């Protein structure tokens, strides 16, 4: 089939750290990437300004519609970004751009993108085997759960219907922070200080959470202070998570922080599985898992904690769940292009 640029669509993935924009063209039931660019969310004053710069870079291709995803709930065609100082306002963008604008939660877009994955392609996904060696197959008639730690913690899900799959957002990233041993209990108490309620999972299972874990380990004297630790904590807050994960293999304090992070991530996923029963698969999306595969695969740590529950029937549930780690960084962009069909 000859590719065309008829009716190109503008898509966005706006997170707390990165703002990704792209133009895609439909090819049959899929989309082809024409052009993309990345911006820093915190450096922008609104979404309109980077969109205008992005489109001005190649005025020969003008979008006919837009689907914009953001890390926050969609209310009255507006997304209040959870980890950024500005909102996405659909009607205002329509007036400025002169095209129809559809808004979706970022994990709604990711959930739609999961539908496009080739589960046999190791460049797109890695299946995580359970401790007993089992790798259950995806049930196409089952619910699909998407969980991803980035700047924050997102949760979305897909339900098959006679009209096709439908994607939904959730606030699952704000379930209670799991407690399963002395370290996690101490962390829970550390994070609860000064809060009006119990700490949520996102406070530890996210980029900002990884930095919180690192600081907790130092403050509680579980790891010794060092010049390296002081240097890491002297970095801008947005740069600390990547620096901690990059040193996890060589610095004991960073390694212990990543280990606790992976354990907590696994427990959050196990508890979400008890609610959603995702026989259609659990997909670990988001930048942290994709960039730190060794901490999820190494010694089977993630799956060992995921499969360790307090009741035997919950062990059976988690061990029957297909689990995949997603590598495709453009998944949210393709998912945004498909989102209007998955959400209406």
N, C-alpha and C positions, 0 to 999 in steps of 0.2 A: 504494500500500500504506500502511495506517495504521501509523505508528510506535508502538511500545510500549516499555515498560521492563521487560518480562519478562526474567528472568535477566540482570540487568546484570552486567558484568564490571569489576572493578577492575584497572587496569593502571598500571605504573610504568616510568619510564625513569630509572635512577639513574646519573649520570655523576660525574666527579670534581668538577665545578663545580655543576651544576644537578640537582635531583631533581624530576621531573615526575610528577604523579599525575593520573589521569583515571578517570571512569566512562563506560562505553560500553554502548550497547544494540544488539543485533543487529537488522538490517533485511535480511532475505533472506540473501544471501551476504556482506554487508558490515556495518559497524558505524556507528552514529551517536554522535557525541560529546555526552554529557549535561552534563558539567562537568569542568573541569580546573583545576589550580593548580600553582604552581612554588615550590620551596623551594631554599635553598642547602645543598648536601650537607655542606659543611664546618661548617655551623652546627648540624647534627643529631647526636645521639648514637646513633641507630639508625634503621631504616626504620619500625619500629612507631609511634613517636611522631608523625611527620608524617601517617602513614596515619590514626591515630586522630583527629587534629585535622581532617583533610580530611573524613572520614566524619561527624564530629560537626557540621560546618557545614551539613549537610542530611540529617538522620536519616530523611527520608521515603523515600530510595532506598538500599537496602542491597544490596551486591553478593552474588551467589550463588557467585562464584568469583573467582580473581585470577591474573593472569599478570604477573610482575614481572621486568623485565630490568635487568641491571646490567653495568657496565664491568669485567668480570673473568671468569675461567673458572668454570664450574659443576661442582663436585665434591661428590658425596654430598649433593645438594640444598642446597648452600651456595655462595654467590658471595663470594669474597674480592675486594673492590673494589680495583682496581689503584691508584687515585689518591684513596683516602679511608681514614679511620682505623677503619672498622668494616665488618662483614660483613652479608650478607643470609642468614638461616637459615630455610629453607622450613618445616621441621616446627614450629619455635617460632612462626612467624607463623600457621600453620594453627591451632595451639592457641589463640593469642590472638584471632584473628579469627573462628574457628569456620567457616571455609570452605576448600575445596580451594585450594592455592597451587601454581602451576607457575612454575618459575624458568628463565630463559633468559639467555644472554649478550646484551648490548645489540646487537651486530651480527647476531646471529641474528634479533632482533626487527626491526631495520632491513631485513634481507634479506627477511623476510616482508612488510614494508611495501611494498617495491619492487613486489611483485606487484599492489598496489592502485593504482599510479600510472597516470595517463593521459598517455602520452608525447606526445600532441598538445596538452596543456594547458601554455602557457608559464608559468602561475602555479605549476605543480608541478615542471617540469623545463625545462632549457635544453640542447639538443643542442650539443656542441662540435664544430665542423667541423675536419677535418684540414687540414694545410697545403695539400694539393692540392685542397681544396674538397669532398672526399668526405665524405658522411654516411651510412655504411653502415646498413642496416636491421638491427633486432634479429632474431636467429634464435630463435624460441620453443622450439626443441628443444635449444638450447645452454645452457651454464653461464652464470650471471649472477654477476658479482663486485661487491661493495659495499665501498668504501674510504672512510673518513671521518676527518678530523683534527678533533678537538675538544680537550678537555683532554689526551687521549692520542691514539693512532692505532689505529683499529679496522679489521678486515678480516673480512668474512663472505661466504658464497657460497650459491647456490641451484642445485640439480640437479633437472631434470625426471625424474619416475619414472612408471611406469604407475599408481601410486596418487596421483599429484599431486606438485607440487613439494615438495622437502625442503630445509630451510635448515640450514646448519652454521656454527659459529664457526671461528675460526682464531687463531693467534698471529702472523699475517702482519705485524702492526704492528711486530714485533721482528726482522724481517729486517735484514741489515746495512745501514748507512747508505750510499747510493750515492756514488761518487766519479767525477767526470767532467771536472773542470777544476782549476785551481790553487786557486780559492777553496774548492771542495768538499773538496779534499784537505787544505787547511789547517784547515777546520772539523772534518774527521774527526780530525785530530791533536789539535786543541784539545779536542774532546769525549772523546777516548780517554784523556786524562790521568787517571791514578789508577784507571782501570777494570781489572777482572780479565780482560776480553775486549774485542773490538772494539765500538764504539758501534752501537746499533741505530737503525733509521729513526725510531722514535718520539722519540728524543732531539732531533731537529730538525723533524720533520714532525708538529707538534702545537702546541697553544697554548703549553705550556711550552717547546717547541722554538723557536718564533718568538722568544721572549725570549732563549733561548740564542744564537740566530743574531745578534740585535741586539748582545748583549754581546760576542760574538766579533768582530764587525766593528769595534767600538770598541777592544777590547783589542789587536787586530792592526793598528790604525791604518789600516784600510781606509776608514774614515770618521772624520772629526774629532770629538773630544769637544766637547760644547756644553752650555750651561745646560739646553737642552731635553732632551738625552740624560740628563743627571744627574737631572732631574726625573722622567723616565720610569722610570729604574732605582730611584728612591726610592719608587715606588708599591708597594703590596702585590703579591707575585708573581702572584696570580690576576688582577690588573687590568692587568698589563703587556701581554699580547698584544693585547687590544682597543685599548689606547692606541696601540700601535705601528701597528696596521693603520689606525686612524682618522686617523693623521698621515702615512700613506704617500704621499699625493698632494702634500703640502706640505713635508715634511721629508726631505731627501736620505738621511739615515741610515735612517729608517724605510722609505723607498721601496726602498732597496737590500736591506734585510732581507726585505721582502715579495717582492721579485723572486727572491732566493735561495731563499726558502721555496717559492715556486711551482715553481721549477726542480726542487728536491729532491722535492717532491710528485709531479711528473710522472714523474721517474725511478723513484720507488718504484712508481708505478702501472704503468709499462712493465715493470719486472722482475716484478711480480706477474702481469701478463698473460702473460708467457713461461711461467709455471708453470700458471696456471689456464685459459688459452685461452678467454676469456669471449666467445664469439660471441653469447651472450644479452645482452651489454651490460656496460659498466663504469659504475657509478653512483657519483659523488662525493657522499657524504652528509656529515654532520657540520657543525657551526656555522661553521667558518672559511671553507670554500668558499662556503657559502650567503650569508654576510655580506660577502664580498669578491669578488663576481662579476667586477668589473672587472680584477682581477689574474689571472684565469683566461681571460678573453675578450680583454682588451686586447692588441693587436698579435699575437694568436695565440700568446702566450708559452708557456702550458702545453702546448698541443698540439705546438708546434715541438719542445720538449724531449722530449715523450712519444714522438714519431715518430722521434727521432734515436738510432739504435742502432748497434752495431758490426758487425752482419751484415745483409746485404740481406734475408734471409728474415725477420728480426725486424722490419725496417721494414715489410715486407708484413703481418706479423701485427698490429702496432699500428695501421697504417692501415686494416685491415679490422675493427677493433674499434669498435662503437658506444659513444660516450662521452656521458654525460649528467650535468649538474650539477643536484642535487636542491635544490629550494627549500622543500619542505613540512616545516615544523618539527614537525608532529604525526605524521610518518611512523612514528617509533619507537613511538608509543602505539597507533596502528592496527595496526602490525606485531605488537606484543605480544598484542593481542586475537586475531590470527590465528595466533600462534605455536604454540599447542597442536596445531592441525591440521597445521602444517608440520614439526613436530619429532617426531611420534610415529608 
